Amino acid sequence: MTIERKSPTGILGFPTAPYDESGTIDEKALATNIEFLISEGLTSIFIACGSGEFHAINRKEYRTMIEVAISVAKGKVPVYTGVGGNITDALELVKLSEELGAEGYLILPPYLIEGEQEGLYNYYKTIVESSHLNAILYQRDNAILQLKTLQRLVDELPQIVGLKDGHGDMELNLAMTQTIGDRLEWLNGMPFAEITMPAYAGIGYNSYSSAMSNYVPHISRMYYNALLEGNDQLVKEIYTEVLLPINEIRKSKKGYAVSLIKAGMKIVGLPVENTVRPPVVPVSEEDYAKLENIVKSALEKYPAENKEVSNS
């Protein structure tokens, strides 16, 4: 299997983990979620990552989610998986991802421990060199690489094709993008990435993971294109009328970064319930009503081309 040493670019799709009435993965709903993202032009599918409740799914469910993603994508877009946690599990998940036909994986932080730079270097090196698949490193929580450590890893491991930043240290980000340049693809992975994308776009981050693309992808695309084209007025309108109000809800409770996606999908008629696994909490009725008003107003001003999905 020949894999191009290039990270996905543009707007990256992160499906959810929809559950049925018995609380298990709803494969049909997951397939619909992925089909929707691909049909709306998202460039890739990152399955069983943060939005897909990586922290809460078991190994069988993980396998099922990847199998569904590979089956639906059919090679039209690359499929990346989430791996991480303790190093033994991470290595097993990389092997499974490779067996099932994924093109690469996103490395989530190690479990609990905040390691020294040498420890993080060894963690990433052990995982990446175990496979020929493409690897994307994720800056967040207890896994923050400094410039020298990242440089060392990318010099030694051609499998590393990108870095996703969910930390927000712009001084560090600038040092990395200016030093390492186009050796890596720079992905904005901040919570609700559209909110910070105007700042990230100016320092070399041309791609981002989009939670809202699970329910209003055309608005995310419109916003992204406006950023690239320098349409400041449209950027400002979408930012103040859609992004900021949604972000205010997202910030109001821990875990809403996951559950708010499912609420948005339910609002636009996609087959997913407002259910998540502990410790994440579902969106409250009050916040659901707020999100519904925002989404409906946004769809009135920026109507989707896919009327069937929007109005169902």
C-alpha positions in Angstrom: 0.0 0.0 0.0 1.5 3.3 -1.1 0.7 6.3 1.0 1.4 9.9 -0.1 3.4 11.7 2.5 1.0 14.6 2.7 -1.5 15.7 5.3 -5.2 16.5 4.4 -5.7 20.2 3.9 -8.7 22.6 4.0 -11.7 21.9 6.2 -11.3 18.5 8.0 -14.3 16.4 8.9 -14.6 15.0 12.4 -17.7 12.8 12.7 -19.5 12.0 16.0 -20.2 8.7 17.7 -24.0 8.4 17.3 -25.7 6.0 19.7 -29.0 4.1 19.2 -31.7 3.5 21.9 -29.6 0.8 23.5 -26.6 3.1 23.8 -24.5 1.3 21.2 -23.0 2.8 18.1 -25.7 3.5 15.5 -23.8 2.5 12.3 -26.5 3.8 9.9 -26.5 7.2 11.6 -22.7 7.3 11.5 -22.7 6.4 7.8 -25.1 9.3 7.2 -22.9 11.7 9.2 -19.8 10.7 7.1 -21.7 10.8 3.8 -23.0 14.3 4.6 -19.5 15.6 5.4 -18.0 14.1 2.2 -20.9 15.4 0.0 -20.4 18.9 1.5 -16.8 18.9 0.3 -14.9 18.3 3.5 -11.4 17.0 2.5 -11.0 14.2 4.9 -12.6 12.1 7.6 -11.0 11.8 11.1 -12.9 9.0 12.7 -12.9 8.1 16.5 -11.1 11.2 17.5 -12.3 13.8 20.0 -15.6 14.6 18.4 -16.1 10.8 18.0 -15.7 10.3 21.8 -12.4 8.5 21.6 -12.3 8.6 25.4 -15.6 6.7 25.8 -15.7 4.0 23.1 -14.4 0.4 23.5 -12.2 -1.5 21.0 -15.1 -3.2 19.2 -16.8 0.2 18.7 -13.6 1.7 17.6 -13.2 -1.0 14.9 -16.8 -0.5 13.8 -16.4 3.2 13.4 -13.3 2.8 11.3 -15.0 0.1 9.1 -18.0 2.3 8.5 -15.7 5.3 7.6 -13.6 3.3 5.2 -16.7 1.8 3.6 -18.4 5.1 3.1 -15.4 7.1 2.0 -14.5 4.5 -0.7 -11.2 6.3 -1.3 -12.9 9.6 -2.2 -11.2 11.2 0.8 -8.5 10.0 3.2 -9.6 8.5 6.5 -7.5 9.2 9.6 -8.1 7.6 13.0 -7.6 8.7 16.5 -4.9 6.9 18.5 -3.3 7.7 21.9 -3.8 7.2 25.6 -1.3 4.8 27.1 1.4 3.8 24.7 0.4 0.1 24.6 -3.1 1.0 23.5 -1.8 3.6 21.0 0.4 1.0 19.3 -2.5 -1.5 19.1 -4.8 1.2 17.6 -2.2 2.1 15.0 -1.9 -1.6 14.0 -5.7 -1.9 13.8 -6.0 1.3 11.8 -3.4 0.0 9.3 -5.1 -3.4 9.0 -8.5 -1.7 8.3 -7.1 0.5 5.6 -6.8 4.0 7.1 -4.3 6.4 5.5 -3.1 7.8 8.8 -3.9 8.7 12.3 -4.0 11.6 14.7 -2.0 11.1 18.0 -4.1 12.2 21.0 -2.3 12.9 24.3 -0.9 10.2 26.5 -3.0 9.2 29.5 -2.7 11.4 32.6 1.1 11.9 32.7 2.7 15.2 31.8 6.1 14.1 30.4 9.3 15.9 29.9 10.2 16.7 26.3 12.4 13.6 26.1 9.5 11.5 27.3 7.1 13.0 24.7 9.8 12.5 22.0 10.0 8.8 22.9 6.2 8.5 23.1 5.7 9.9 19.6 8.7 8.2 18.1 7.6 4.8 19.4 4.2 5.2 18.0 5.2 6.7 14.6 8.0 4.3 13.8 5.7 1.3 14.4 3.9 1.9 11.2 4.2 3.3 7.6 0.9 5.2 8.0 0.9 9.0 8.0 0.9 10.6 11.5 -0.4 13.9 12.7 0.8 15.2 16.1 -1.6 17.0 18.4 -0.6 19.8 20.6 -2.9 19.9 23.6 -3.4 19.3 27.3 -0.4 17.3 28.7 1.4 16.9 25.4 3.0 20.2 24.3 6.0 19.8 22.1 8.6 22.5 22.0 10.3 23.5 18.8 13.5 21.5 19.2 11.6 18.3 20.1 9.3 18.7 17.1 12.2 19.5 14.8 14.0 16.3 16.0 10.9 14.2 15.3 10.2 15.5 11.8 13.9 15.2 10.8 13.8 11.5 11.8 10.3 10.4 10.9 9.0 11.1 7.4 5.6 9.6 8.4 4.9 12.8 10.4 2.9 15.0 7.9 1.2 17.5 10.1 0.8 19.2 13.5 -2.6 20.0 14.9 -2.6 22.8 17.5 -5.2 22.7 20.2 -3.1 24.6 22.7 -3.1 28.2 21.4 0.5 29.4 22.2 0.9 31.7 19.3 4.5 32.5 20.1 5.3 28.8 19.9 3.2 28.3 16.8 5.1 31.1 15.0 8.4 29.7 16.0 7.4 26.3 14.6 5.8 27.5 11.3 8.7 29.9 10.6 11.4 27.3 11.3 9.8 24.1 10.0 7.8 25.7 7.2 6.0 23.6 4.6 7.7 20.3 5.8 4.4 20.0 7.8 0.8 20.9 7.3 -0.3 23.2 10.1 -3.8 22.4 11.3 -5.9 24.6 13.6 -7.4 22.2 16.2 -8.5 24.7 18.8 -12.0 24.2 20.3 -14.4 25.6 17.7 -11.5 26.3 15.3 -13.4 28.8 13.2 -13.3 31.2 16.1 -9.5 31.5 16.1 -8.9 30.9 12.4 -8.5 34.6 11.5 -5.4 34.6 13.7 -4.1 31.2 12.7 -4.5 31.9 8.9 -1.9 34.7 9.2 0.9 32.5 10.5 0.7 29.6 8.1 -2.2 27.5 9.4 -4.3 26.9 6.3 -6.5 24.0 7.5 -8.7 23.3 10.5 -11.0 20.8 12.1 -14.6 21.9 11.9 -17.2 20.8 14.5 -19.9 22.9 13.0 -19.4 21.3 9.6 -21.3 18.3 11.1 -24.5 20.5 10.9 -23.9 23.7 8.9 -20.9 22.8 6.6 -21.8 25.3 4.0 -21.4 28.2 6.5 -18.0 26.9 7.6 -17.0 26.7 3.9 -18.4 30.2 3.2 -16.4 31.5 6.1 -13.2 29.7 5.1 -13.4 31.0 1.5 -14.1 34.5 2.8 -10.9 34.3 4.9 -8.8 33.0 2.0 -10.2 35.7 -0.4 -9.9 38.6 2.0 -13.6 39.2 2.2 -13.4 40.9 5.6 -17.1 42.0 5.6 -18.4 38.5 5.2 -15.9 37.1 7.7 -17.1 39.7 10.2 -20.8 39.0 9.6 -20.5 35.2 10.0 -18.2 35.6 13.0 -20.5 37.9 14.9 -23.9 36.5 13.9 -23.1 32.8 13.9 -19.8 31.8 15.4 -19.6 33.9 18.5 -23.2 33.1 19.6 -22.6 29.4 19.2 -19.2 29.6 20.9 -20.8 31.3 23.9 -23.0 28.2 24.4 -20.1 25.9 23.9 -18.0 27.6 26.6 -20.8 27.5 29.1 -20.3 23.8 30.1 -17.4 21.4 30.0 -17.9 18.7 27.3 -20.2 20.9 25.1 -17.4 20.8 22.5 -18.7 17.2 21.9 -22.4 17.3 22.8 -23.2 20.6 21.1 -22.2 19.0 17.8 -24.9 16.3 18.2 -27.4 18.9 19.2 -26.7 20.9 16.0 -27.0 17.8 13.9 -30.4 16.9 15.5 -31.6 20.5 14.8 -30.9 20.3 11.1 -32.6 16.9 10.9 -29.6 14.5 10.8 -30.2 11.1 12.5 -28.4 11.6 15.8 -29.8 12.0 19.3 -28.5 14.5 21.9 -26.8 11.7 23.8 -23.2 11.4 25.0 -21.4 9.1 27.4 -20.2 10.3 30.8 -18.4 12.3 31.9 -19.6 14.5 29.0 -23.1 15.9 29.5 -25.8 16.3 26.9 -26.9 19.8 25.9 -29.6 21.2 28.2 -33.1 22.0 26.9 -32.4 25.7 27.4 -29.1 25.7 25.5 -30.6 23.4 22.8 -33.3 26.1 22.3 -30.6 28.8 22.1 -28.6 26.8 19.5 -31.8 26.1 17.5 -32.5 29.8 17.2 -29.0 30.6 16.1 -28.9 27.8 13.5 -32.4 28.7 12.1 -31.4 32.3 11.8 -28.1 31.4 10.2 -29.9 29.1 7.7 -32.3 31.9 6.8 -29.5 34.3 6.0 -27.1 31.7 4.6 -29.3 29.0 3.2 -27.9 25.6 2.4 -27.9 24.2 -1.1 -28.9 20.8 0.3 -32.5 21.7 1.1 -33.5 18.1 1.9 -31.0 17.9 4.8 -31.6 21.4 6.1 -35.4 21.2 6.2 -35.9 17.6 7.1 
